[in-house]
């Protein structure tokens, strides 16, 4: 019995999410994969706590690497955003820095790119050497020992950037530089790791990550030719942008054109993307902020109850208070919990508490969910055994109703005992059509 009830809760929610009659398809969903998310990392600089690392310095002109690459980064962001379907994040956008730019540590910079679901991490630098003869541009790339696909992207983007920097007059003969770990550090697959931290951690997080050494700030000649004015720094940034655009096939926006970003950047290639987008369009989910949904994260009781409230069309203004001591008024999930308590869906854990933050175990049973049409009593349902992450729960057995509607059937006996209220609800919402085949005792739904 519980399996049948669970199936029909699944059918209700999945059908509501997917049915064209219930809500319109997000028009941008098909284009989500066309977007490119890029993290720019101006090297060195502040650590967000008062510390500062100037990087390489030119003694004659007083130029500091950290200051110049910050300008290049800001110009590069500005230029990249003149292309269609590009989103740019920066590990730091000022000299003070952030918690992602600690002194002499680079892992956090890659972590930032991972949190932003970046397709590319470009760490911006200027080289330094003890001799004036060292000059020109180079790019530190991966040996590809852990994620060859990411390494190939780095090679492609890097080659295009070097081509564009060469057109400015920079010596790019050093090309792509790949250096193995000098102390025997290996990747989890046992192969020798990359030497440079940004590149190595990028491989581990499956993010194409490179270090662009635009020229030698220690070289008076490079400083005079390429770093001595904001116009020259902007030219370097524009060369970087052209190289990136060439690799990804980006096109310039028309004047006044405004891009519409994917609802959730971390669902662009996820199997549940369409399900999640449509649920968001219907107002049943809204992610965790910052354009993220965390589809493979942990589903908490608060999240699940909020989804149920959205499905049931609950008006949050009707539930301003809280009946549990651990649910403060003003919490994003407070109205949904208050509604669920009023309907008997949740009853707390005793002592006036409800424990909304712990994840939902498998299986979980909710006493009643008011999904019946007017004139019918509510029915008992149980949460599905699969689906304790946001993506799976939003999709709720993605095979139930794929793009082309399937036809489901159940026997007349099961229909009478448990399924009829759920099917009636789907019909009431206009989500499915039903056909009753009396002669065979079989009821078809599509």
Helices and strands as residue ranges (DSSP letters): H 2-18, G 29-34, E 36-42, E 45-46, E 52-53, H 65-80, E 86-90, H 107-115, E 120-127, E 138-141, H 148-167, E 176-178, H 197-204, E 209-216, H 220-222, I 223-227, H 230-248, G 265-267, H 273-281, H 301-311, G 316-318, H 334-342, E 365-369, E 379-382, H 390-395, E 408-411, H 412-414, I 415-419, H 420-428, E 434-437, E 442-445
